[in-house]
Amino acid sequence: MCILTRDEILREIRAGSIAIDPFNEELVGPGSVDLHLGNEFRIFRKLHEIYHVNDSSDFNEVTELITVGDQFVLMPGESVLGITKEKIKLPPYLSGWLEGRSRFARLGLMVHITASFMHPGINNRQVLELSNVSPMPLALHPGTRICQFIFERTIGEAVYSGIFSRQDRP
């Protein structure tokens, strides 16, 4: 397995193997592609009861989908689900990693709490597990280059077909 560099990423995009919509070549860095924050968020409801985490847990039961205009304020200690503006389609021989950007990590913003691996064959927008670990409220602005996608070649081929394979909302 190996990480794709800028030239390899562009080669795969030009060949039609990787699709990013919308795509801007200026966002391709030396080993990743920057992605923008969308304007939809899934906020957690304030429950006064225990929510059990098990195989039948469903985030839809404890969250509410909202659409924002120019900003969303993420309070200290708060977590929400966001989504990238871009949709990414990968071939069966590429997987990827969604990572935050260091400029925002230095402010206490975590872009992915735990699930940063993206399976081969995905064709969706990427859900972001945003969390504010700073002592101050952070205003998140849709359209900000919030994260980066790192492409990795697989040994063998596979296609993800799980419950989030066609996600288009957080």
WOCORNOR-V982280 format. One record per backbone hydrogen bond with DSSP energy under -1.0 kcal/mol. NH is the residue of the N-H (numbers start at 1). CO is the residue of the C=O. E is the energy in kcal/mol with one decimal. If there is no record, write none. Layout:
NH,CO,E  NH,CO,E
This chain:
4,151,-2.4  6,30,-1.6  9,5,-2.9  10,6,-2.7  11,7,-2.1  12,8,-2.4  13,9,-2.2  14,10,-2.8  15,11,-1.8  16,13,-1.2  17,12,-1.9  18,12,-1.3  19,89,-2.1  21,87,-2.3  27,24,-2.2  28,25,-1.8  29,32,-3.3  33,149,-1.9  34,27,-2.5  35,147,-2.7  37,144,-2.3  38,83,-3.2  41,66,-2.6  42,81,-2.9  43,64,-2.6  45,62,-2.9  47,45,-1.1  57,54,-2.0  61,58,-1.9  62,59,-1.1  64,43,-2.4  66,41,-3.2  68,39,-2.7  72,140,-2.2  74,138,-3.3  77,132,-2.9  78,75,-2.2  80,130,-2.4  81,42,-2.3  82,128,-2.5  84,126,-1.9  85,36,-2.6  87,21,-2.4  88,124,-3.1  89,19,-2.7  90,122,-2.5  94,91,-1.5  95,152,-3.1  96,118,-2.4  97,150,-2.3  98,116,-2.7  99,148,-2.8  104,101,-1.4  105,101,-1.9  106,102,-2.0  107,104,-1.4  108,105,-1.6  109,104,-2.1  110,131,-3.2  116,114,-1.3  118,96,-3.5  121,91,-1.4  122,119,-1.2  124,88,-2.0  125,167,-2.0  128,82,-2.1  129,111,-1.0  130,80,-1.7  130,128,-1.1  131,110,-2.4  132,78,-2.3  133,108,-3.1  138,74,-2.6  140,72,-3.6  143,37,-3.0  144,141,-1.9  146,35,-1.2  146,144,-1.5  147,35,-1.6  148,99,-2.9  149,33,-2.8  150,97,-3.0  152,95,-2.7  153,2,-2.6  154,93,-2.4  158,92,-1.8  160,120,-2.7  165,162,-1.8  167,164,-1.4
